[in-house]
């Protein structure tokens, strides 16, 4: 662990846009050491009044869709044309199993990573999605307090991570490849329902015609879903990170969504609901950590687990027995 500073030093540095202190504060948030967690919460509490003003964008996509290439092109567009300071954060629950690729992604986003108005932060390999998600939520607060007014949260893994990212952003963008007939079979309905917009990537050269056809198919599929409480009808567009096309349409879609949801009150309601959801998730995770770190639980867990595994004790009886120890 790098040298710790006082909470005041972190707070002042973050509010002044110091990238080094911002990075170190995020490292504190990611740490599992009790003293780091305590210090991190002091910092979070003090910068919280300066957060909340950024647009939070979640981005996910099927394997091979080119998320890193898209995020680099789109990020540069947001900085240059929308005048935003951009932070890119990543949730990678798969990294524990595979070693992860997000650190490589950072090196691939070469032009974005050296842009003075951009900040890219990979997530660490974590034992649970909940831990990575919690640190990402707190990192959003720190980045907003540091003056970043657009935050991209990228989901690197697939599955539950989409739900986790959706619960911490304002706008959720799903990246898809052309060939909609096949992809519509493979994509989970739940992820389609979460999307506020779908972008068909790699819409250039010979793929352009396929991408345009896919756009029509996805838009038709989305019309089958009921309109959500936001009143927003998800849009489908095509883009090419390689040729820098369609990026303006995606940003305009986000801007239109923000205007509509801020006007009808949904935006603020969603933020309030997310705050509550974060609290309950933090409680659940804290209880789980306390349970597994309890000395008696650690002493007996393996033995009882073996009994359950071999049918000598029911799972419910075992759970109650262990819970009584705490």
WOKA-V27858 format. One record per backbone hydrogen bond with DSSP energy under -0.5 kcal/mol. CO is the residue of the C=O (numbers start at 1). NH is the residue of the N-H. If there is no record, write none. Layout:
co: {CO & CO}
nh: {NH & NH}
//
This chain:
co: {6 & 7 & 8 & 9 & 10 & 11 & 12 & 13 & 14 & 17 & 18 & 19 & 20 & 21 & 22 & 23 & 24 & 25 & 26 & 27 & 28 & 33 & 34 & 35 & 36 & 37 & 38 & 39 & 40 & 41 & 42 & 43 & 44 & 47 & 48 & 54 & 55 & 55 & 56 & 56 & 56 & 57 & 58 & 59 & 60 & 62 & 66 & 67 & 68 & 69 & 70 & 71 & 72 & 73 & 74 & 75 & 76 & 77 & 77 & 78 & 78 & 84 & 85 & 85 & 86 & 87 & 87 & 88 & 89 & 90 & 91 & 91 & 92 & 94 & 94 & 95 & 101 & 102 & 103 & 104 & 105 & 108 & 109 & 110 & 112 & 115 & 117 & 119 & 121 & 128 & 129 & 130 & 131 & 132 & 133 & 134 & 135 & 136 & 137 & 138 & 139 & 140 & 141 & 142 & 143 & 144 & 149 & 150 & 151 & 151 & 152 & 152 & 153 & 154 & 154 & 158 & 159 & 159 & 160 & 161 & 162 & 163 & 165 & 166 & 171 & 171 & 172 & 172 & 173 & 173 & 174 & 175 & 176 & 179 & 179 & 180 & 181 & 182 & 182 & 183 & 188 & 189 & 190 & 191 & 196 & 197 & 198 & 199 & 199 & 200 & 202 & 204 & 205 & 206 & 207 & 208 & 209 & 210 & 210 & 211 & 212 & 213 & 214 & 215 & 216 & 217 & 218 & 219 & 221 & 222 & 228 & 232 & 232 & 235 & 237 & 239 & 240 & 240 & 245 & 246 & 247 & 248 & 249 & 250 & 251 & 252 & 253 & 254 & 255 & 256 & 257 & 258 & 259 & 260 & 261 & 261 & 265 & 266 & 267 & 268 & 269 & 270 & 271 & 272 & 273 & 274 & 275 & 276 & 277 & 278 & 279 & 280 & 281 & 282 & 283 & 284 & 285 & 286 & 287 & 288 & 289 & 290 & 291 & 294 & 295 & 296 & 297 & 300 & 301 & 302 & 303 & 304 & 305 & 306 & 307 & 307 & 308 & 314 & 315 & 316 & 317 & 318 & 319 & 320 & 322 & 322 & 323}
nh: {10 & 11 & 12 & 13 & 14 & 15 & 16 & 18 & 17 & 19 & 22 & 23 & 24 & 25 & 26 & 27 & 28 & 29 & 30 & 31 & 31 & 37 & 38 & 39 & 40 & 41 & 42 & 43 & 44 & 45 & 46 & 47 & 48 & 50 & 51 & 56 & 57 & 151 & 58 & 170 & 171 & 153 & 173 & 155 & 175 & 65 & 70 & 71 & 72 & 73 & 74 & 75 & 76 & 77 & 78 & 79 & 80 & 81 & 82 & 82 & 84 & 86 & 149 & 150 & 119 & 89 & 152 & 121 & 154 & 92 & 156 & 157 & 95 & 97 & 98 & 99 & 105 & 106 & 107 & 108 & 109 & 110 & 113 & 114 & 115 & 118 & 86 & 88 & 90 & 132 & 133 & 134 & 135 & 136 & 137 & 138 & 139 & 140 & 141 & 142 & 143 & 144 & 145 & 146 & 148 & 147 & 55 & 87 & 57 & 153 & 89 & 154 & 59 & 91 & 156 & 160 & 162 & 163 & 164 & 165 & 166 & 167 & 168 & 169 & 58 & 173 & 196 & 197 & 60 & 175 & 199 & 62 & 201 & 182 & 183 & 184 & 185 & 185 & 186 & 187 & 192 & 193 & 194 & 195 & 235 & 174 & 237 & 176 & 201 & 239 & 204 & 207 & 208 & 210 & 211 & 212 & 213 & 179 & 214 & 215 & 216 & 217 & 218 & 219 & 220 & 221 & 222 & 223 & 224 & 225 & 231 & 228 & 234 & 198 & 200 & 203 & 244 & 245 & 240 & 250 & 251 & 252 & 253 & 254 & 255 & 256 & 257 & 258 & 259 & 260 & 261 & 262 & 263 & 264 & 266 & 267 & 269 & 270 & 271 & 272 & 273 & 274 & 275 & 276 & 277 & 278 & 279 & 280 & 281 & 282 & 283 & 284 & 285 & 286 & 287 & 288 & 289 & 290 & 291 & 292 & 293 & 294 & 294 & 298 & 299 & 300 & 301 & 304 & 305 & 306 & 307 & 308 & 309 & 310 & 312 & 313 & 311 & 318 & 319 & 320 & 321 & 322 & 323 & 324 & 325 & 326 & 326}
//
